[in-house]
Amino acid sequence: MSKRDYYELLGVAKGASADEIKKAYRVKAKELHPDRNKDDPSAESQFKEVNEAYEVLKDADKKAAYDRFGHAAFEGGMGGGGARPGGGFGQQGDFASAFSDVFDDLFGDFMGGRQGGRQRAARGADLRYNLRVTLEDAYTGLQKTINVPTSVQCGACHGSGSEGGAEPTTCPTCSGMGKVRATQGFFTVERTCPTCSGLGQIIKNPCVKCGGAGRVQKDRALSVNIPAGVETGTRIRLAGEGEAGMRGGPPGDLYIFIEVAPHDIFEREGSELHCRVPVSMTAAALGGDIEVPTMDGGRSRVKIPAGSQSGRQMRLRGKGMPALRGGGVGDMFIELAVETPVNLTSRQRDLLREFEALSEDNNPESKSFFSSVKGFWDSMKG
């Protein structure tokens, strides 16, 4: 069976440039790759033909020979240079050579590609700081200084990691790319260089103070603005205040997580405040005014309606918590807790008995009810 024309296989004209040939090969390689055509038994043979064509046309000398003699240029010793595109392309070494040329084009975005393969200096880690504040602090907001143990740039080498601040040298293993490649079967695998850890550079004389890391451990004092209205779980980000990067790399960020401590009087639900206020039995029965504390440190006078029962709630508008991102201030809710008097004097007992008798006289239905209950219990005793 005669071989197809290499230019026809790639879909390019005979006078196509090297870039046009490479671009055409990319398209064909993606289209015919066996992994994408598992249901097509002819895809693998077509894929090999395309690679064979590219192996010849990418090389200027082989391309010139092919343009002059066609496929005969590589048969019976005419190739001279040992090129064996026909028949020999099934070997893994030849395939890897051709496929590696477009490896970056096919997978460059994922693997980093050849150009600019060396990683930038490693960014420092983000840090977390847990900060506990009072409910009063959450109401007013505050400026607070915190001490954060972290890594900072080494002053001796100015973050370079080299003694005396000398410039690092190119890694001999990866030639500064930060990555090394290994051929495994039909594929070229790229991984981080083990010598320089992907930085593309090595330090011959590490800094004595930081050991070549370019950073040292230190406690830092930072001023943090805690806005009014923060809640438990609120996160505050301080950009660039995290851990310093390796060998001059950019620093990470510091995240401050807020926890609002429980309060002795108030309970919080979002922007609302709730408090339970004790009220005497007489004040609940007769009504009157009481004073209740507010979060701003003041006191508000509240009118208690006559006949109020335990559990009754009243609202104080605008006396709650401020909203974190605007939206005004919430309300405060007061729940009455009517107290039963204890340690009564004889006079107080007499007055309560008189009050009970008067209550029964003024409420015949209640008197009848209690008489029925008393009769029931007397019958049970009998």
C-alpha positions as CSV (number, residue, x, y, z in Angstrom):
1,M,0.0,0.0,0.0
2,S,1.5,3.4,-1.1
3,K,2.0,6.0,1.6
4,R,0.0,9.2,1.6
5,D,1.6,12.5,0.9
6,Y,2.9,14.0,4.2
7,Y,1.5,17.5,3.3
8,E,-1.8,15.9,2.6
9,L,-1.8,14.1,5.9
10,L,-1.3,17.4,7.8
11,G,-3.6,19.3,5.5
12,V,-1.0,22.0,4.5
13,A,0.4,23.2,1.3
14,K,3.9,22.2,0.1
15,G,5.3,25.7,0.8
16,A,3.9,25.9,4.3
17,S,6.1,27.5,7.0
18,A,7.3,25.7,10.1
19,D,4.7,27.4,12.2
20,E,1.9,26.4,9.9
21,I,3.1,22.8,9.9
22,K,3.3,22.8,13.7
23,K,-0.2,24.3,14.0
24,A,-1.7,21.8,11.6
25,Y,-0.1,19.0,13.5
26,R,-1.6,20.2,16.7
27,V,-5.1,20.1,15.2
28,K,-4.6,16.6,13.7
29,A,-3.0,15.2,16.9
30,K,-5.9,16.3,19.0
31,E,-8.4,15.1,16.4
32,L,-6.9,11.6,15.9
33,H,-5.5,10.8,19.4
34,P,-6.5,7.2,20.3
35,D,-7.8,8.2,23.7
36,R,-10.4,10.5,22.1
37,N,-11.3,7.9,19.4
38,K,-11.7,4.6,21.4
39,D,-14.5,3.5,19.2
40,D,-12.6,4.0,16.0
41,P,-10.0,1.2,15.3
42,S,-8.4,3.2,12.5
43,A,-7.6,6.2,14.6
44,E,-4.4,4.8,16.0
45,S,-2.9,4.1,12.6
46,Q,-3.9,7.5,11.3
47,F,-2.4,9.1,14.4
48,K,0.9,7.4,13.7
49,E,0.8,8.5,10.1
50,V,0.3,12.1,11.1
51,N,3.2,11.9,13.6
52,E,5.4,10.3,10.9
53,A,4.6,13.2,8.6
54,Y,5.4,15.8,11.2
55,E,8.7,14.0,12.2
56,V,9.9,14.6,8.6
57,L,8.4,18.0,7.9
58,K,9.5,19.7,11.1
59,D,13.2,19.0,10.3
60,A,14.5,21.3,7.6
61,D,17.0,18.7,6.1
62,K,14.5,15.9,6.1
63,K,11.8,18.2,4.6
64,A,14.2,19.3,1.8
65,A,15.0,15.6,1.0
66,Y,11.3,14.7,1.0
67,D,10.4,17.7,-1.2
68,R,13.1,16.5,-3.7
69,F,12.7,12.7,-3.6
70,G,9.4,12.1,-1.9
71,H,9.1,8.9,0.3
72,A,12.1,7.4,-1.6
73,A,14.3,9.8,0.2
74,F,14.1,7.6,3.3
75,E,14.2,4.2,1.6
76,G,17.3,2.0,0.8
77,G,19.8,4.4,2.4
78,M,18.9,7.6,0.5
79,G,18.2,9.3,3.7
80,G,21.9,9.4,4.6
81,G,21.2,11.0,7.9
82,G,19.6,8.0,9.4
83,A,16.1,9.3,9.3
84,R,13.5,6.5,9.4
85,P,10.1,8.0,9.3
86,G,8.6,5.1,7.5
87,G,8.3,1.8,9.5
88,G,10.5,3.0,12.3
89,F,8.0,5.6,13.7
90,G,6.3,2.9,15.8
91,Q,9.2,3.1,18.2
92,Q,8.4,5.0,21.4
93,G,11.5,7.2,21.2
94,D,10.6,8.6,17.7
95,F,7.0,9.3,18.8
96,A,8.1,11.0,22.0
97,S,10.4,13.2,20.0
98,A,7.7,14.5,17.7
99,F,5.0,14.7,20.3
100,S,7.2,16.6,22.7
101,D,7.5,19.5,20.2
102,V,3.8,20.2,20.6
103,F,3.4,19.1,24.2
104,D,3.4,22.7,25.5
105,D,0.8,23.7,22.9
106,L,-1.6,20.9,23.8
107,F,-1.1,21.1,27.6
108,G,0.6,24.4,28.2
109,D,-2.1,25.9,30.2
110,F,-2.3,23.0,32.5
111,M,1.4,22.2,32.9
112,G,2.9,25.6,32.6
113,G,4.6,25.1,29.2
114,R,8.2,25.5,28.2
115,Q,8.3,29.2,28.0
116,G,8.2,30.7,31.5
117,G,8.2,27.3,33.1
118,R,10.1,28.4,36.1
119,Q,7.9,29.2,39.0
120,R,7.9,32.5,40.7
121,A,9.2,32.7,44.2
122,A,6.8,30.9,46.4
123,R,4.0,33.0,47.9
124,G,3.8,33.0,51.7
125,A,1.1,31.1,53.5
126,D,-2.1,32.8,54.6
127,L,-2.5,33.0,58.4
128,R,-5.6,32.8,60.7
129,Y,-6.0,34.6,63.9
130,N,-8.9,34.0,66.3
131,L,-10.0,37.2,68.1
132,R,-12.5,37.2,71.0
133,V,-14.3,40.5,71.7
134,T,-17.1,41.5,74.1
135,L,-20.6,42.4,73.0
136,E,-19.9,46.0,74.0
137,D,-16.9,46.0,71.6
138,A,-19.1,44.6,68.8
139,Y,-21.6,47.3,69.5
140,T,-19.2,50.2,69.3
141,G,-16.4,48.8,67.2
142,L,-12.8,49.3,68.3
143,Q,-9.1,49.6,67.2
144,K,-7.2,46.7,68.7
145,T,-3.5,45.7,68.6
146,I,-2.7,42.0,68.2
147,N,0.6,40.1,68.3
148,V,0.9,37.6,65.5
149,P,3.8,35.1,65.3
150,T,4.7,34.8,61.7
151,S,7.6,34.6,59.2
152,V,9.1,37.9,58.0
153,Q,11.7,38.7,55.4
154,C,15.2,38.1,56.5
155,G,17.0,41.4,57.1
156,A,20.5,39.9,56.6
157,C,19.9,38.7,53.0
158,H,16.9,40.9,52.2
159,G,14.9,37.9,51.4
160,S,17.2,36.4,48.8
161,G,18.4,33.5,51.0
162,S,22.0,34.0,49.9
163,E,24.8,35.0,52.2
164,G,25.5,38.7,51.8
165,G,22.5,39.1,49.5
166,A,24.3,37.4,46.5
167,E,22.1,36.5,43.5
168,P,21.0,32.8,43.3
169,T,22.4,30.7,40.4
170,T,20.5,28.8,37.7
171,C,19.6,25.3,38.7
172,P,21.7,22.8,36.7
173,T,19.1,20.1,36.8
174,C,16.3,22.0,35.1
175,S,18.3,24.8,33.5
176,G,16.2,27.4,35.3
177,M,12.8,26.0,34.1
178,G,11.7,24.8,37.5
179,K,10.4,21.5,35.9
180,V,11.9,18.4,34.5
181,R,10.5,16.0,31.9
182,A,10.5,12.3,31.5
183,T,9.1,10.2,28.7
184,Q,6.8,7.4,29.7
185,G,5.4,5.4,26.8
186,F,3.6,7.7,24.4
187,F,3.5,10.6,26.8
188,T,5.9,13.1,28.2
189,V,5.4,13.7,31.9
190,E,6.4,17.0,33.4
191,R,7.0,17.4,37.2
192,T,8.6,19.9,39.6
193,C,12.4,19.9,39.7
194,P,13.6,18.0,42.8
195,T,16.8,20.1,43.0
196,C,15.3,23.6,43.2
197,S,11.7,22.7,44.2
198,G,10.4,24.5,41.1
199,L,12.2,27.8,41.7
200,G,14.6,27.4,38.9
201,Q,17.5,28.7,41.0
202,I,19.7,27.3,43.7
203,I,21.7,29.0,46.5
204,K,25.4,28.0,46.8
205,N,26.0,30.0,50.0
206,P,22.9,30.1,52.1
207,C,22.3,32.9,54.5
208,V,23.4,32.0,58.0
209,K,20.5,33.7,59.7
210,C,17.7,32.2,57.7
211,G,19.3,29.1,56.3
212,G,18.6,30.0,52.7
213,A,14.8,30.4,53.2
214,G,14.9,34.2,52.9
215,R,12.6,34.6,56.0
216,V,12.8,34.3,59.8
217,Q,10.2,33.8,62.6
218,K,9.1,36.9,64.4
219,D,6.2,38.2,66.5
220,R,4.5,41.2,64.8
221,A,2.3,43.8,66.4
222,L,-0.6,44.7,64.1
223,S,-3.4,47.3,64.6
224,V,-6.8,45.9,63.6
225,N,-9.9,48.0,63.0
226,I,-12.9,46.0,64.3
227,P,-16.1,47.6,62.8
228,A,-19.3,48.0,64.7
229,G,-21.8,45.2,64.2
230,V,-19.3,42.3,63.9
231,E,-20.7,38.9,64.8
232,T,-19.2,35.5,65.6
233,G,-17.8,34.2,62.4
234,T,-17.1,37.6,60.8
235,R,-13.8,37.4,58.9
236,I,-11.5,40.4,58.5
237,R,-8.7,40.2,55.8
238,L,-5.4,42.1,56.1
239,A,-3.8,41.8,52.7
240,G,0.0,41.1,52.7
241,E,0.1,40.6,56.5
242,G,0.5,36.9,56.3
243,E,3.6,34.8,56.2
244,A,6.5,36.1,54.1
245,G,7.2,34.2,50.9
246,M,10.3,32.0,50.3
247,R,13.3,33.8,48.9
248,G,11.7,37.1,48.4
249,G,8.3,35.7,47.4
250,P,5.2,37.8,48.0
251,P,3.6,37.5,51.5
252,G,0.3,35.8,52.2
253,D,-2.7,37.4,53.8
254,L,-3.9,37.4,57.5
255,Y,-7.5,36.5,58.2
256,I,-8.9,37.5,61.6
257,F,-11.9,35.5,62.7
258,I,-14.1,37.2,65.2
259,E,-15.8,35.5,68.2
260,V,-18.2,37.6,70.3
261,A,-18.3,36.5,73.9
262,P,-21.6,35.8,75.6
263,H,-23.1,38.6,77.7
264,D,-24.5,38.5,81.2
265,I,-27.6,40.4,80.4
266,F,-28.2,40.5,76.7
267,E,-28.7,37.8,74.1
268,R,-28.1,38.6,70.5
269,E,-29.9,37.5,67.4
270,G,-28.5,39.2,64.4
271,S,-29.1,42.9,64.9
272,E,-31.7,42.3,67.6
273,L,-31.0,42.2,71.4
274,H,-33.1,40.4,74.0
275,C,-33.1,40.7,77.7
276,R,-35.2,39.3,80.6
277,V,-36.3,41.9,83.1
278,P,-37.6,41.0,86.6
279,V,-40.8,42.7,87.6
280,S,-42.4,42.7,91.1
281,M,-45.8,41.1,91.4
282,T,-47.4,44.4,92.4
283,A,-45.8,46.3,89.5
284,A,-47.1,43.6,87.1
285,A,-50.6,43.8,88.6
286,L,-50.9,47.5,89.0
287,G,-48.7,48.7,86.1
288,G,-46.0,51.3,86.3
289,D,-42.6,52.4,84.9
290,I,-39.4,50.5,85.1
291,E,-35.8,51.3,83.9
292,V,-33.9,48.9,81.8
293,P,-30.2,49.0,80.8
294,T,-29.3,49.5,77.1
295,M,-26.2,48.5,75.2
296,D,-25.0,52.0,74.8
297,G,-24.5,52.2,78.5
298,G,-27.6,54.2,79.3
299,R,-31.0,53.3,80.6
300,S,-34.5,53.5,79.1
301,R,-37.8,53.9,80.9
302,V,-40.4,51.4,80.0
303,K,-44.1,51.6,80.9
304,I,-45.5,48.2,82.2
305,P,-49.2,47.8,81.5
306,A,-51.4,46.7,84.4
307,G,-52.0,43.0,84.5
308,S,-48.8,42.1,82.7
309,Q,-47.9,38.4,82.8
310,S,-44.5,36.7,82.7
311,G,-43.2,36.2,79.2
312,R,-44.8,39.4,77.8
313,Q,-42.4,41.2,75.4
314,M,-42.0,44.8,74.6
315,R,-39.9,46.4,71.9
316,L,-37.5,49.3,72.2
317,R,-36.9,50.5,68.6
318,G,-33.3,51.4,67.7
319,K,-31.8,50.0,70.8
320,G,-30.4,46.8,69.3
321,M,-27.1,46.2,67.4
322,P,-25.8,48.2,64.5
323,A,-25.8,46.3,61.1
324,L,-22.3,45.5,60.0
325,R,-22.7,46.7,56.4
326,G,-25.1,49.6,56.9
327,G,-28.9,49.3,57.3
328,G,-29.4,51.1,60.6
329,V,-29.7,49.7,64.0
330,G,-31.8,46.8,65.2
331,D,-34.4,46.7,68.1
332,M,-34.2,45.6,71.7
333,F,-36.9,43.2,73.1
334,I,-37.7,43.1,76.8
335,E,-39.3,40.0,78.3
336,L,-41.0,40.4,81.6
337,A,-40.3,38.0,84.4
338,V,-42.9,38.5,87.2
339,E,-41.4,37.6,90.6
340,T,-43.2,35.9,93.4
341,P,-42.4,37.5,96.8
342,V,-40.6,35.4,99.4
343,N,-39.8,35.7,103.1
344,L,-43.2,37.4,103.8
345,T,-43.9,39.1,107.2
346,S,-47.1,38.3,109.1
347,R,-48.6,41.6,108.0
348,Q,-47.8,40.8,104.3
349,R,-49.4,37.3,104.6
350,D,-52.5,38.8,106.2
351,L,-52.8,41.4,103.4
352,L,-52.4,38.7,100.7
353,R,-55.1,36.6,102.4
354,E,-57.3,39.6,102.4
355,F,-56.5,40.2,98.8
356,E,-57.3,36.6,97.9
357,A,-60.7,36.9,99.7
358,L,-61.5,40.1,98.0
359,S,-60.6,38.6,94.6
360,E,-63.0,35.7,95.2
361,D,-65.8,38.1,96.2
362,N,-65.2,40.2,93.1
363,N,-65.1,37.2,90.9
364,P,-68.0,34.8,91.6
365,E,-67.0,32.5,88.8
366,S,-63.5,32.1,90.2
367,K,-65.0,31.4,93.7
368,S,-67.3,28.8,92.3
369,F,-64.4,27.2,90.5
370,F,-62.3,26.9,93.6
371,S,-65.2,25.6,95.6
372,S,-65.7,22.9,93.0
373,V,-62.0,21.9,93.2
374,K,-62.2,21.9,97.0
375,G,-65.3,19.6,96.9
376,F,-63.5,17.3,94.5
377,W,-60.5,16.8,96.8
378,D,-62.7,16.4,99.9
379,S,-64.6,13.6,98.1
380,M,-61.3,11.9,97.2
381,K,-60.2,12.0,100.8
382,G,-63.5,10.5,101.9
